[in-house]
Amino acid sequence: MFEHGFDQAAGLRGESRSGGAALLPLASPAQPSRGHEWLYMLAGCLANQGRCVVIVDGTANESTGFQRDSGNHLGLLRALQDPSIGHLEHPNDLADWLVMPGARGLQALQETTHAAGAPVALARLLAPFAPGVIVLLYAPAFALAGLLPGLNARAMVPLIDQPQASIDAYGAVKLLHSAGLAPVLAPLAAGGAQALQPLVTSVTDCASRHLGLKLESWPAHTWGHRAQASAITSPADAGPHGYHGLVRGTPTTPLWS
């Protein structure tokens, strides 16, 4: 049975999933495009279990021009800074899930963390999304570390069949752990789970030896249930819309994606 333990993020988990959107941080590989198959497989696992999934791609920049339509053309930064945007859930086209570019929005949220703390940034991030949505935030480990420090939230780290995969994964694990997050490995190989077992062993051994961390590894067939159990929600006292400016009480000029 998967256990959360007792930590700061445990108070953000376990709330009724109908009460708001939930977040699952995902560390992108050094070459983010190499992780897209892994990312979409995770999204598919959640969708197959009846969950509505939104992918926020923190490795992709939002457009700097004005977009009239929502859906896949809507960037995270616009959603954060326009209070009229809310209950985002399904794409306008026939795609399986909504995918939003979010690099600039993620930078704004990191500023919120620096000014007001990670729980406020989390509330602001989740505010535009419909209740019950699971937001998969796909971003470099250093960006996740700057957004959610100290929350001890689970963060999935891909281990995929590519050159220097173990070095890439260990670097992400080290960054996330140092920032007070709880990284877990999520290996995926075309040849099956056993194909990557030597790399899993290498990364977990390094984490134990150098970080004093007992690193978990989640088999692909368990991703859906474990991802749902690990997703975190915003604090109840953050308000229904979070914060749409970069810093509370500081006037800002809306930026449109």
Backbone as CSV, one residue per row, in Angstrom:
resi,resn,N_x,N_y,N_z,CA_x,CA_y,CA_z,C_x,C_y,C_z
1,MET,0.846,-1.191,0.000,0.000,0.000,0.000,0.878,1.236,0.000
2,PHE,0.576,2.196,-0.834,1.383,3.409,-0.921,1.026,4.347,0.215
3,GLU,2.036,4.759,0.972,1.818,5.622,2.115,2.452,6.977,1.861
4,HIS,1.786,8.049,2.274,2.337,9.394,2.111,3.336,9.743,3.195
5,GLY,3.119,9.245,4.408,3.886,9.733,5.540,3.307,11.052,6.021
6,PHE,4.009,11.683,6.927,3.534,12.934,7.497,4.526,14.027,7.133
7,ASP,4.080,15.001,6.387,4.950,16.085,5.946,4.078,17.281,5.639
8,GLN,4.707,18.396,5.284,3.940,19.620,5.026,2.953,19.438,3.889
9,ALA,3.358,18.695,2.864,2.471,18.514,1.717,1.294,17.612,2.037
10,ALA,1.399,16.807,3.083,0.284,15.920,3.421,-0.965,16.711,3.738
11,GLY,-0.796,17.921,4.268,-1.953,18.755,4.542,-2.588,19.307,3.292
12,LEU,-1.830,19.287,2.194,-2.361,19.769,0.924,-2.954,18.624,0.115
13,ARG,-2.536,17.388,0.457,-3.099,16.221,-0.203,-4.332,15.759,0.555
14,GLY,-5.017,14.790,-0.029,-6.066,14.114,0.702,-7.354,14.885,0.810
15,GLU,-7.374,16.139,0.358,-8.633,16.867,0.355,-9.523,16.275,-0.735
16,SER,-10.801,16.547,-0.634,-11.714,16.069,-1.666,-11.269,16.559,-3.018
17,ARG,-11.109,15.647,-3.948,-10.622,16.002,-5.264,-11.600,16.916,-5.998
18,SER,-12.854,16.934,-5.532,-13.826,17.831,-6.153,-13.668,19.256,-5.656
19,GLY,-12.816,19.455,-4.624,-12.682,20.766,-4.042,-11.787,21.700,-4.815
20,GLY,-11.005,21.198,-5.727,-10.110,22.045,-6.488,-9.220,21.213,-7.368
21,ALA,-8.410,21.904,-8.173,-7.437,21.211,-9.007,-6.279,20.736,-8.147
22,ALA,-5.496,19.806,-8.675,-4.343,19.268,-7.964,-3.135,19.296,-8.896
23,LEU,-1.958,19.340,-8.290,-0.714,19.484,-9.052,0.196,18.288,-8.842
24,LEU,0.802,17.841,-9.946,1.859,16.841,-9.871,3.070,17.376,-10.625
25,PRO,4.175,17.677,-9.921,5.376,18.168,-10.596,6.114,17.031,-11.300
26,LEU,6.591,17.303,-12.505,7.333,16.333,-13.309,8.617,16.988,-13.794
27,ALA,9.751,16.384,-13.501,11.031,16.945,-13.918,11.316,16.565,-15.367
28,SER,11.479,17.553,-16.227,11.784,17.272,-17.628,13.245,16.874,-17.776
29,PRO,13.564,16.009,-18.745,14.971,15.677,-19.012,15.730,16.887,-19.552
30,ALA,17.052,16.746,-19.656,17.875,17.830,-20.182,17.440,18.215,-21.586
31,GLN,17.005,17.247,-22.375,16.391,17.490,-23.680,14.906,17.178,-23.534
32,PRO,14.074,18.199,-23.262,12.676,17.953,-22.905,11.891,17.126,-23.916
33,SER,12.191,17.263,-25.206,11.426,16.525,-26.213,11.583,15.016,-26.050
34,ARG,12.690,14.583,-25.471,12.907,13.150,-25.271,11.975,12.572,-24.209
35,GLY,11.387,13.441,-23.393,10.485,12.972,-22.355,9.017,13.027,-22.713
36,HIS,8.696,13.435,-23.945,7.287,13.599,-24.303,6.528,12.278,-24.296
37,GLU,7.142,11.213,-24.765,6.458,9.913,-24.739,6.139,9.522,-23.298
38,TRP,7.099,9.715,-22.424,6.918,9.436,-20.991,5.788,10.297,-20.422
39,LEU,5.788,11.585,-20.755,4.779,12.524,-20.263,3.383,12.121,-20.723
40,TYR,3.242,11.808,-22.002,1.925,11.468,-22.536,1.446,10.109,-22.029
41,MET,2.385,9.219,-21.736,1.970,7.937,-21.155,1.382,8.150,-19.764
42,LEU,2.017,9.015,-18.979,1.479,9.324,-17.653,0.107,9.977,-17.761
43,ALA,-0.029,10.940,-18.669,-1.328,11.589,-18.862,-2.384,10.566,-19.270
44,GLY,-2.007,9.638,-20.129,-2.938,8.601,-20.559,-3.354,7.692,-19.417
45,CYS,-2.418,7.359,-18.526,-2.745,6.530,-17.361,-3.810,7.204,-16.505
46,LEU,-3.658,8.505,-16.302,-4.625,9.245,-15.488,-5.971,9.369,-16.191
47,ALA,-5.925,9.648,-17.505,-7.166,9.780,-18.268,-7.936,8.461,-18.282
48,ASN,-7.220,7.347,-18.379,-7.872,6.038,-18.386,-8.549,5.719,-17.061
49,GLN,-8.133,6.412,-16.011,-8.768,6.236,-14.705,-9.857,7.271,-14.455
50,GLY,-10.222,7.995,-15.509,-11.335,8.925,-15.416,-10.969,10.314,-14.927
51,ARG,-9.687,10.621,-14.832,-9.271,11.940,-14.388,-9.073,12.870,-15.579
52,CYS,-9.458,14.129,-15.402,-9.216,15.155,-16.408,-7.803,15.694,-16.202
53,VAL,-7.019,15.709,-17.276,-5.608,16.071,-17.191,-5.339,17.340,-17.993
54,VAL,-4.560,18.238,-17.400,-4.026,19.391,-18.115,-2.509,19.332,-17.995
55,ILE,-1.823,19.474,-19.113,-0.363,19.520,-19.115,0.075,20.968,-19.244
56,VAL,0.860,21.443,-18.284,1.501,22.747,-18.385,2.971,22.490,-18.692
57,ASP,3.381,22.881,-19.887,4.741,22.609,-20.342,5.635,23.793,-19.999
58,GLY,6.349,23.671,-18.900,7.232,24.733,-18.460,8.515,24.828,-19.255
59,THR,8.681,23.982,-20.272,9.840,24.067,-21.159,9.502,24.810,-22.451
60,ALA,8.243,25.199,-22.620,7.785,25.875,-23.838,7.328,27.281,-23.507
61,ASN,7.794,28.269,-24.261,7.425,29.662,-24.024,6.057,29.982,-24.604
62,GLU,5.272,30.759,-23.846,4.010,31.261,-24.346,4.237,32.257,-25.477
63,SER,3.260,32.386,-26.340,3.317,33.387,-27.402,3.263,34.780,-26.799
64,THR,3.947,35.713,-27.419,3.906,37.092,-26.933,2.763,37.880,-27.546
65,GLY,2.070,37.296,-28.503,0.955,37.986,-29.146,-0.362,37.667,-28.472
66,PHE,-1.380,38.500,-28.713,-2.711,38.292,-28.133,-3.413,37.156,-28.865
67,GLN,-4.009,36.252,-28.102,-4.780,35.145,-28.658,-6.225,35.279,-28.204
68,ARG,-7.144,35.247,-29.136,-8.567,35.398,-28.781,-9.160,34.112,-28.227
69,ASP,-8.612,32.997,-28.627,-9.201,31.728,-28.247,-8.464,31.120,-27.067
70,SER,-9.217,30.369,-26.263,-8.587,29.585,-25.213,-8.213,28.226,-25.802
71,GLY,-8.170,27.191,-24.942,-7.767,25.900,-25.452,-6.260,25.826,-25.564
72,ASN,-5.769,25.095,-26.553,-4.343,24.866,-26.660,-3.560,26.132,-26.960
73,HIS,-4.214,27.220,-27.365,-3.502,28.460,-27.668,-3.301,29.318,-26.419
74,LEU,-3.889,28.908,-25.312,-3.813,29.703,-24.100,-2.553,29.341,-23.319
75,GLY,-1.739,30.362,-23.018,-0.546,30.128,-22.236,-0.801,30.326,-20.755
76,LEU,0.075,29.762,-19.929,-0.097,29.849,-18.482,-0.054,31.287,-17.993
77,LEU,0.827,32.113,-18.526,0.957,33.474,-18.020,-0.339,34.254,-18.169
78,ARG,-0.997,34.127,-19.307,-2.275,34.823,-19.485,-3.317,34.301,-18.501
79,ALA,-3.349,32.982,-18.315,-4.324,32.404,-17.388,-4.089,32.898,-15.963
80,LEU,-2.823,33.101,-15.593,-2.518,33.573,-14.247,-2.929,35.018,-14.035
81,GLN,-2.810,35.838,-15.061,-2.965,37.275,-14.877,-4.301,37.819,-15.375
82,ASP,-5.180,36.948,-15.842,-6.516,37.371,-16.255,-7.542,36.695,-15.352
83,PRO,-8.108,37.417,-14.375,-9.053,36.809,-13.427,-10.312,36.260,-14.086
84,SER,-10.599,36.679,-15.330,-11.805,36.185,-15.992,-11.631,34.763,-16.522
85,ILE,-10.414,34.279,-16.562,-10.143,32.924,-17.056,-10.229,31.961,-15.877
86,GLY,-11.071,30.964,-16.022,-11.224,30.000,-14.944,-11.848,28.712,-15.427
87,HIS,-11.834,27.717,-14.585,-12.437,26.407,-14.855,-11.884,25.780,-16.131
88,LEU,-10.611,26.007,-16.405,-9.985,25.356,-17.557,-9.950,23.851,-17.320
89,GLU,-10.302,23.124,-18.354,-10.420,21.673,-18.176,-10.141,20.933,-19.468
90,HIS,-11.019,21.111,-20.462,-10.897,20.368,-21.716,-10.412,21.278,-22.835
91,PRO,-9.661,20.746,-23.805,-9.267,21.552,-24.964,-10.449,21.813,-25.879
92,ASN,-10.340,22.838,-26.709,-11.420,23.158,-27.639,-11.428,22.247,-28.856
93,ASP,-10.283,21.608,-29.125,-10.225,20.699,-30.274,-10.508,19.278,-29.790
94,LEU,-10.129,18.302,-30.577,-10.423,16.908,-30.241,-9.262,16.239,-29.514
95,ALA,-8.328,17.003,-29.013,-7.193,16.430,-28.296,-7.659,15.746,-27.014
96,ASP,-6.861,14.812,-26.549,-7.224,14.064,-25.344,-7.139,14.917,-24.089
97,TRP,-6.254,15.908,-24.099,-6.105,16.749,-22.927,-5.578,18.116,-23.344
98,LEU,-5.781,19.070,-22.473,-5.336,20.436,-22.715,-3.838,20.538,-22.434
99,VAL,-3.099,21.124,-23.394,-1.663,21.340,-23.236,-1.401,22.838,-23.332
100,MET,-0.753,23.389,-22.314,-0.501,24.827,-22.259,0.993,25.093,-22.148
101,PRO,1.560,25.968,-22.995,2.944,26.405,-22.760,2.996,27.237,-21.487
102,GLY,4.117,27.152,-20.753,4.088,27.818,-19.456,5.411,28.321,-18.917
103,ALA,6.439,28.473,-19.760,7.749,28.878,-19.230,7.715,30.264,-18.590
104,ARG,7.049,31.213,-19.233,6.994,32.573,-18.692,6.100,32.635,-17.452
105,GLY,5.007,31.895,-17.479,4.155,31.830,-16.302,4.876,31.198,-15.119
106,LEU,5.686,30.196,-15.403,6.444,29.545,-14.345,7.445,30.506,-13.720
107,GLN,8.065,31.348,-14.541,8.982,32.362,-14.002,8.241,33.325,-13.070
108,ALA,7.025,33.724,-13.470,6.227,34.613,-12.618,5.879,33.940,-11.297
109,LEU,5.563,32.658,-11.349,5.219,31.930,-10.128,6.427,31.776,-9.207
110,GLN,7.604,31.643,-9.774,8.802,31.576,-8.944,9.013,32.896,-8.198
111,GLU,8.677,34.002,-8.846,8.752,35.298,-8.165,7.741,35.352,-7.014
112,THR,6.563,34.771,-7.229,5.571,34.716,-6.158,6.093,33.900,-4.984
113,THR,6.732,32.762,-5.280,7.317,31.949,-4.215,8.337,32.750,-3.424
114,HIS,9.187,33.463,-4.128,10.238,34.252,-3.471,9.629,35.341,-2.580
115,ALA,8.527,35.946,-3.033,7.936,37.062,-2.302,6.966,36.622,-1.213
116,ALA,6.203,35.557,-1.470,5.102,35.220,-0.563,5.073,33.770,-0.107
117,GLY,5.951,32.930,-0.653,6.003,31.550,-0.217,5.404,30.567,-1.202
118,ALA,5.846,29.322,-1.106,5.410,28.288,-2.035,3.907,27.994,-1.982
119,PRO,3.258,27.964,-0.793,1.819,27.702,-0.788,1.017,28.745,-1.564
120,VAL,1.443,30.007,-1.510,0.747,31.055,-2.273,0.953,30.837,-3.770
121,ALA,2.180,30.498,-4.169,2.445,30.233,-5.588,1.647,29.031,-6.077
122,LEU,1.530,28.020,-5.240,0.744,26.836,-5.603,-0.720,27.198,-5.796
123,ALA,-1.275,27.988,-4.881,-2.670,28.409,-5.016,-2.878,29.206,-6.291
124,ARG,-1.935,30.073,-6.601,-2.037,30.898,-7.802,-1.957,30.036,-9.063
125,LEU,-1.078,29.046,-9.049,-0.943,28.161,-10.205,-2.220,27.388,-10.480
126,LEU,-2.866,26.898,-9.429,-4.031,26.030,-9.611,-5.333,26.796,-9.806
127,ALA,-5.324,28.095,-9.514,-6.560,28.878,-9.561,-7.308,28.831,-10.889
128,PRO,-6.644,28.850,-12.057,-7.411,28.889,-13.317,-8.064,27.573,-13.708
129,PHE,-7.808,26.485,-12.978,-8.235,25.169,-13.439,-9.480,24.681,-12.700
130,ALA,-10.242,23.858,-13.388,-11.515,23.364,-12.854,-11.280,22.381,-11.709
131,PRO,-12.248,22.276,-10.799,-12.156,21.271,-9.736,-11.983,19.870,-10.322
132,GLY,-11.130,19.088,-9.695,-10.910,17.713,-10.129,-9.837,17.541,-11.170
133,VAL,-9.367,18.616,-11.781,-8.307,18.527,-12.788,-6.984,18.191,-12.113
134,ILE,-6.206,17.325,-12.741,-4.823,17.111,-12.318,-3.916,17.847,-13.297
135,VAL,-3.167,18.805,-12.785,-2.240,19.586,-13.598,-0.873,18.923,-13.527
136,LEU,-0.384,18.491,-14.677,0.957,17.928,-14.771,1.904,19.054,-15.166
137,LEU,2.736,19.486,-14.250,3.677,20.574,-14.522,5.008,19.966,-14.941
138,TYR,5.284,20.045,-16.229,6.481,19.457,-16.835,7.508,20.556,-16.998
139,ALA,8.570,20.508,-16.198,9.517,21.612,-16.167,10.868,21.111,-15.676
140,PRO,11.940,21.871,-15.951,13.261,21.475,-15.436,13.252,21.382,-13.916
141,ALA,14.091,20.511,-13.393,14.125,20.297,-11.950,14.442,21.578,-11.194
142,PHE,15.331,22.412,-11.743,15.673,23.644,-11.027,14.485,24.588,-10.944
143,ALA,13.602,24.565,-11.957,12.414,25.415,-11.929,11.405,24.904,-10.902
144,LEU,11.234,23.597,-10.822,10.344,23.027,-9.812,10.873,23.309,-8.411
145,ALA,12.182,23.216,-8.253,12.785,23.493,-6.960,12.573,24.944,-6.546
146,GLY,12.608,25.855,-7.512,12.389,27.263,-7.213,10.937,27.620,-6.968
147,LEU,10.020,26.762,-7.429,8.593,27.025,-7.275,8.016,26.453,-5.984
148,LEU,8.445,25.254,-5.611,7.800,24.510,-4.525,8.763,24.122,-3.409
149,PRO,9.678,24.981,-3.016,10.650,24.569,-1.994,9.986,24.285,-0.657
150,GLY,10.458,23.225,-0.016,10.013,22.929,1.333,8.683,22.223,1.457
151,LEU,7.972,21.980,0.367,6.652,21.358,0.474,6.707,19.840,0.605
152,ASN,7.867,19.249,0.339,8.026,17.792,0.393,7.038,17.075,-0.521
153,ALA,6.595,17.773,-1.566,5.672,17.173,-2.526,6.400,16.160,-3.396
154,ARG,5.708,15.096,-3.760,6.261,14.125,-4.701,6.522,14.800,-6.041
155,ALA,7.666,14.499,-6.633,8.001,14.994,-7.967,8.553,13.823,-8.764
156,MET,7.904,13.490,-9.862,8.320,12.352,-10.669,9.502,12.731,-11.554
157,VAL,10.494,11.855,-11.581,11.704,12.059,-12.376,11.787,10.950,-13.415
158,PRO,11.727,11.280,-14.705,11.777,10.231,-15.725,13.160,9.599,-15.821
159,LEU,13.163,8.322,-16.055,14.390,7.608,-16.394,14.078,6.869,-17.683
160,ILE,14.578,7.407,-18.777,14.216,6.899,-20.096,15.456,6.413,-20.834
161,ASP,15.221,5.628,-21.848,16.304,4.992,-22.588,16.960,6.002,-23.520
162,GLN,17.979,6.683,-23.006,18.697,7.684,-23.785,20.103,7.821,-23.216
163,PRO,21.037,8.401,-23.978,22.393,8.579,-23.464,22.405,9.425,-22.193
164,GLN,23.244,9.049,-21.257,23.447,9.761,-19.994,22.159,9.885,-19.175
165,ALA,21.270,8.907,-19.332,19.993,8.967,-18.619,20.182,8.955,-17.109
166,SER,21.112,8.158,-16.626,21.294,8.059,-15.179,21.876,9.352,-14.610
167,ILE,22.787,9.987,-15.357,23.364,11.259,-14.909,22.283,12.335,-14.864
168,ASP,21.461,12.377,-15.896,20.355,13.338,-15.976,19.394,13.151,-14.806
169,ALA,19.002,11.890,-14.565,18.029,11.606,-13.510,18.610,11.916,-12.131
170,TYR,19.856,11.541,-11.897,20.452,11.809,-10.577,20.582,13.312,-10.329
171,GLY,20.940,14.075,-11.357,21.016,15.522,-11.208,19.682,16.117,-10.803
172,ALA,18.595,15.623,-11.418,17.260,16.113,-11.063,16.900,15.724,-9.632
173,VAL,17.189,14.476,-9.269,16.898,14.005,-7.913,17.632,14.860,-6.880
174,LYS,18.891,15.157,-7.136,19.689,15.955,-6.192,19.109,17.359,-6.020
175,LEU,18.751,18.005,-7.136,18.165,19.347,-7.066,16.860,19.355,-6.283
176,LEU,15.982,18.407,-6.599,14.671,18.367,-5.963,14.789,18.055,-4.471
177,HIS,15.602,17.089,-4.147,15.788,16.717,-2.744,16.380,17.871,-1.945
178,SER,17.338,18.561,-2.523,17.973,19.685,-1.833,16.994,20.821,-1.580
179,ALA,15.952,20.925,-2.434,14.961,21.989,-2.284,13.812,21.600,-1.365
180,GLY,13.872,20.407,-0.789,12.801,20.003,0.121,11.612,19.377,-0.576
181,LEU,11.850,18.814,-1.761,10.824,18.034,-2.450,11.159,16.550,-2.305
182,ALA,10.234,15.697,-2.721,10.404,14.255,-2.572,10.417,13.590,-3.941
183,PRO,11.583,13.491,-4.579,11.645,12.902,-5.918,11.415,11.395,-5.897
184,VAL,10.803,10.902,-6.970,10.655,9.467,-7.191,11.021,9.180,-8.642
185,LEU,11.690,8.076,-8.885,12.035,7.690,-10.251,10.826,7.057,-10.938
186,ALA,10.698,7.325,-12.237,9.637,6.722,-13.043,10.264,6.225,-14.338
187,PRO,10.812,5.000,-14.334,11.507,4.488,-15.517,10.543,4.033,-16.604
188,LEU,10.944,4.274,-17.848,10.160,3.849,-19.002,11.120,3.458,-20.114
189,ALA,11.018,2.228,-20.572,11.866,1.746,-21.660,11.030,0.936,-22.628
190,ALA,11.331,1.079,-23.923,10.597,0.328,-24.945,10.773,-1.176,-24.763
191,GLY,11.915,-1.577,-24.225,12.185,-2.998,-24.043,11.649,-3.568,-22.743
192,GLY,10.886,-2.779,-21.990,10.327,-3.260,-20.739,11.102,-2.753,-19.546
193,ALA,10.521,-2.934,-18.369,11.081,-2.368,-17.146,12.496,-2.876,-16.869
194,GLN,12.756,-4.141,-17.163,14.058,-4.714,-16.843,15.196,-4.073,-17.636
195,ALA,14.879,-3.501,-18.786,15.916,-2.891,-19.616,16.603,-1.735,-18.913
196,LEU,15.889,-1.049,-18.028,16.453,0.102,-17.330,16.837,-0.209,-15.883
197,GLN,16.691,-1.464,-15.463,16.969,-1.781,-14.070,18.391,-1.432,-13.644
198,PRO,19.417,-1.664,-14.490,20.771,-1.253,-14.071,20.882,0.249,-13.829
199,LEU,20.170,1.063,-14.619,20.198,2.510,-14.421,19.444,2.899,-13.152
200,VAL,18.316,2.251,-12.904,17.568,2.502,-11.671,18.447,2.209,-10.465
201,THR,19.139,1.067,-10.497,20.018,0.690,-9.395,21.137,1.705,-9.208
202,SER,21.712,2.170,-10.315,22.796,3.146,-10.247,22.332,4.446,-9.597
203,VAL,21.169,4.959,-10.020,20.669,6.226,-9.483,20.279,6.081,-8.016
204,THR,19.596,5.002,-7.670,19.175,4.816,-6.280,20.381,4.622,-5.360
205,ASP,21.411,3.915,-5.838,22.616,3.735,-5.035,23.327,5.065,-4.799
206,CYS,23.413,5.888,-5.847,24.045,7.203,-5.695,23.261,8.086,-4.727
207,ALA,21.934,8.030,-4.827,21.100,8.830,-3.932,21.284,8.401,-2.486
208,SER,21.405,7.110,-2.258,21.603,6.602,-0.905,22.977,6.988,-0.375
209,ARG,23.986,6.831,-1.230,25.372,7.053,-0.788,25.677,8.532,-0.567
210,HIS,25.233,9.379,-1.498,25.641,10.778,-1.472,24.605,11.716,-0.836
211,LEU,23.335,11.316,-0.868,22.282,12.187,-0.345,21.621,11.641,0.913
212,GLY,21.921,10.396,1.243,21.233,9.766,2.365,19.756,9.586,2.102
213,LEU,19.396,9.399,0.836,17.993,9.344,0.411,17.630,7.935,-0.039
214,LYS,16.565,7.398,0.527,16.018,6.128,0.056,15.045,6.438,-1.071
215,LEU,15.531,6.354,-2.285,14.785,6.791,-3.466,13.852,5.695,-3.959
216,GLU,12.588,6.040,-4.110,11.610,5.092,-4.645,11.651,5.074,-6.163
217,SER,11.248,3.942,-6.734,11.103,3.813,-8.184,9.721,3.253,-8.465
218,TRP,8.936,3.975,-9.268,7.566,3.570,-9.549,7.477,2.872,-10.906
219,PRO,7.093,1.606,-10.938,6.857,0.921,-12.215,5.719,1.600,-12.981
220,ALA,5.787,1.531,-14.297,4.824,2.247,-15.141,3.385,1.834,-14.854
221,HIS,3.155,0.575,-14.520,1.771,0.133,-14.316,1.154,0.706,-13.039
222,THR,1.980,1.337,-12.190,1.456,1.928,-10.957,1.314,3.448,-11.050
223,TRP,1.723,4.047,-12.157,1.764,5.504,-12.252,0.418,6.162,-11.982
224,GLY,-0.633,5.642,-12.590,-1.936,6.292,-12.485,-2.391,6.439,-11.042
225,HIS,-2.380,5.341,-10.302,-2.856,5.378,-8.915,-1.925,6.210,-8.035
226,ARG,-0.630,6.033,-8.209,0.313,6.750,-7.358,0.328,8.243,-7.679
227,ALA,0.184,8.581,-8.947,0.139,9.997,-9.319,-1.078,10.672,-8.700
228,GLN,-2.222,10.010,-8.738,-3.417,10.579,-8.124,-3.231,10.757,-6.615
229,ALA,-2.635,9.761,-5.972,-2.454,9.821,-4.529,-1.454,10.893,-4.121
230,SER,-0.521,11.223,-5.005,0.566,12.139,-4.657,0.309,13.576,-5.066
231,ALA,-0.665,13.823,-5.932,-0.925,15.186,-6.380,-1.338,16.057,-5.203
232,ILE,-0.870,17.300,-5.193,-1.148,18.200,-4.078,-2.146,19.272,-4.495
233,THR,-2.946,19.713,-3.530,-3.924,20.762,-3.765,-3.494,22.025,-3.037
234,SER,-4.126,23.146,-3.379,-3.749,24.409,-2.756,-4.348,24.505,-1.361
235,PRO,-3.724,25.271,-0.469,-4.262,25.438,0.876,-5.657,26.051,0.839
236,ALA,-6.497,25.644,1.766,-7.890,26.102,1.777,-8.005,27.595,2.006
237,ASP,-7.015,28.197,2.698,-7.118,29.612,3.033,-6.493,30.521,1.990
238,ALA,-6.135,29.956,0.811,-5.490,30.787,-0.201,-6.488,31.593,-1.009
239,GLY,-7.798,31.298,-0.850,-8.794,32.044,-1.607,-9.109,31.348,-2.907
240,PRO,-10.296,31.616,-3.496,-10.736,30.891,-4.680,-9.944,31.212,-5.933
241,HIS,-9.283,32.337,-5.988,-8.600,32.703,-7.219,-7.104,32.900,-7.046
242,GLY,-6.556,32.597,-5.858,-5.123,32.769,-5.680,-4.735,34.220,-5.851
243,TYR,-3.578,34.453,-6.434,-3.066,35.801,-6.655,-2.709,35.941,-8.120
244,HIS,-3.278,36.951,-8.763,-3.075,37.116,-10.199,-1.972,38.106,-10.518
245,GLY,-1.503,38.875,-9.552,-0.346,39.729,-9.750,0.910,38.991,-9.353
246,LEU,2.066,39.529,-9.706,3.306,38.866,-9.343,3.527,38.882,-7.840
247,VAL,3.179,39.981,-7.178,3.357,40.115,-5.747,2.073,40.687,-5.160
248,ARG,1.623,40.136,-4.042,0.388,40.616,-3.437,0.518,42.110,-3.104
249,GLY,-0.485,42.874,-3.503,-0.518,44.285,-3.170,0.276,45.162,-4.111
250,THR,0.944,44.554,-5.099,1.732,45.338,-6.046,0.993,45.426,-7.356
251,PRO,0.637,46.637,-7.838,-0.063,46.741,-9.105,0.780,46.160,-10.230
252,THR,0.122,45.447,-11.129,0.825,44.885,-12.273,0.051,45.179,-13.530
253,THR,0.740,45.236,-14.624,0.116,45.380,-15.929,-0.086,44.011,-16.522
254,PRO,-1.323,43.619,-16.869,-1.544,42.274,-17.383,-0.684,42.006,-18.624
255,LEU,-0.112,40.815,-18.661,0.663,40.370,-19.819,-0.125,39.262,-20.476
256,TRP,-0.221,39.303,-21.755,-1.052,38.340,-22.485,-0.163,37.402,-23.273
257,SER,-0.548,36.122,-23.258,0.234,35.142,-24.009,-0.227,35.127,-25.455
